[in-house]
């Protein structure tokens, strides 16, 4: 007997990588799954039905239940149809995994408006679209699990990913707020920052990786003691599935870092140090006291190049 027998799930971006691993494990645990994927390239261009269809076939071959959806999460009306597919085919939507995403890396001074808008539309607006429509059904049902994929690029920052990082950190903030909106109805809302080698991560140029590493911004999987062979997307799926089960009914509004065998609870933003006085600070006072208090060991992540 599976932990999710009788449950219905929607997984967006489920045609490859982390999304596919999540969809297949949800199905193995008994959930009926809507496998959503437009079948685009990493940058969001193009489309194809075969990507989602292949995952559905793989799930059915193992005795699971699944249907395909080929619509874009970035379209508000299409997102309603994606969620509606679970209700229509399986009678409910118990689990939503917001995983769909694209990547268009560019240094900020070279980034076009279209590159910004496209990434925000899929990641951040797409997460809103699907969550908003799922919440209507889950609120009526008085149950539901929503898990959204954030990223270390957002919570820590990666050079060249202003669009992606802003969207992913936005998803973490969205999660904290929406968990408060929906918790009273028996719905939990959590986020996961995965560390995995996927088609998307492998498109980052080696030159960009070197720059991030030089500035201390690269993830540094091997340096942290995790061999790269452990970084398959299948290692992220178990934690997402756990959050989808009744065992996690009281886990709400949290963000987790998941990579290889590591799972870490990330804290809410909180003050590290404070300075305080009666009345208003002057710029001169701040300039005098800041370097020896709040700023005494702050590191500039990208110091200016020294000129001769």
Secondary structure, 3 states (H helix, E strand, C coil): CCCCCCCEEEEECCCCHHHHHHHHHHHHCCCEEEEECCCCCCCCCCCCCHHHHHHHHHHHHCCCCEEEECCCCCCHHHHHHHHHHHHHHHCCCCEEEECCCCCCCECHHHCCHHHHHHHHHHHHHHHHHHHHHHHHHHHHHCCEEEEEEECHHHHHHCCCEHHHHHHHHHHHHHHHHHHHHHHHHCEEEEEEEEECCCCCHHHCCHHHHHHHHHCCCCCCCCCCCCCHHHCCCHHHHHHHHHHHCHHHCCCCCCEEEEECCEEEEECCCCCCCCCCCCCCCCHHHHHHHHHHCCCCCCCCCCCCCCCC
